[in-house]
Amino acid sequence: MLGYIVNRLKKYGDAVLGRLAQWLENQFHRISLLPRYLVPSYFDATLDVVYKKCLDRCYCQMSP
């Protein structure tokens, strides 16, 4: 799942998504070095941060 997300962002992404893919790739590499039982928890925490940042960005671009 870690590699799938990064590869999809690289394949279909533009410059902004490319930077996100690079950041996620770095984070997922660090996560992959953890013991297997910790990977799901850290994977969820990482995607939670990305999801919240995306929502914040969307809300900032909406008109008041």
N, C-alpha and C positions, 0 to 999 in steps of 0.2 A: 504494500500500500504506500509505503514511503516513496519508493522510486516511481510508482505510477503517477502520483500527484505531480511530482517535479517534472517528469517527462511530458505530461499533458500540458503543463504551463509553458514549457519550453517550445513544444510543438505548435501550439495555437496562440501563444502570447505575443504581445508587442513589447516595447521597451520597458514599460512599467511592470508587466507581468513577468518579463525576463528577470528583472531585479528581484521580484518576489520569489521566483523560481530559484535564483541563486541563493537567496537568504534561506529559503526552506531546505535547499540541498545541504547547506552548511549545518543547519539545525538537525536535520534528519541524520546526517553523518554522525553527529555527536550522540544522538539518541541510539543509533545502531550499535554504539560501543557499550551501551549500558547492559546490565543483565536482562535477560528476556522478560522476566516478570515485571520490570519497570517500564518497558517500551510502551505498552498501551497507555499508561498514565501520562507519560511525557509527550506522547503523540497527541493525545487529547488536549493537553495544556498548550501545546504549540499551535494547534489548529484553532483553539479557542481564542488565543491572542490575535491571530490573523483575522478570524471572523469578526471580532469586536472592532478591530481597526478598519476593516472594510465597511462595517455599518457606520462607524463614525464618519468616514469619508463620504459615504452616501448622504448622510444627514447634513453634512456641511455644504453639499452641493444643491440641496433642495432650497427652494425659495421659502421665505418665512411666512 
